[in-house]
């Protein structure tokens, strides 16, 4: 069984030279669909930072699988 790890990180500027960073990773197995898992991971990170998600196909297209 081959495993892959997908990581998504986002930094939110809070102002006054402060920021908050959230990074999450998931481990995929052979049955997972990478782009679907990426979207779930991205949503989780953005929800943690309370950022509204804007889905752009370019985000998915640029991921080297």
N, C-alpha and C positions, 0 to 999 in steps of 0.2 A: 504494500500500500504506500503510495507516494503522498507526502504531505506538503502543503504549501501554506505560507502564512501571508495574510494581508493585513497591513497596518494603515490606519488613517489617523492623521494628526491635524488639529486645527488650533490656531492661536487667535484669541479674541482680545482686541484692544479695549481696555477698560477706561482709558484716559489717565491723565496725570502720570504718564510713564509707567503704567501698570498694565499687565496682561494676565490672562488666564489661559492655560494650555491643557487640552485634553487629547490623549492619544490612546487608541484602543487597537488591539490586534486580535485576529481570529485565525484559527488553524483549520484549513480546509482538507477534506478527504476527497477521494476520487469521485464521489457521487454529488458533490457540491458544484453549483454553477457559479463561477467566480464573480461575474458582474452582478448577480443577484445578491450574493453575500456582501460585496462591496457596498451596494446601495443600503443594505441593512446596517452595516458598520458605520457608514457615513451618517445615516440618520441618528444612530445612537450617540455619536460624538456631537453632532449639532444640537440634539436635544439636551445633552449634558451641559452645553454652553448656552442654552436657550437662544439658539440662532435659527431663524426660519430657513428651511432648505429650499433652494432653487435648483431643480434638477436640470443639468446640462449634459447633453450627450458627450461633449468633449471631455468631461471628467472621466467617463467610462472608457472612451476610445483611447486615451493616452496611457492607460495602465498596461504595462508589459506583463502578460501572463506567461 
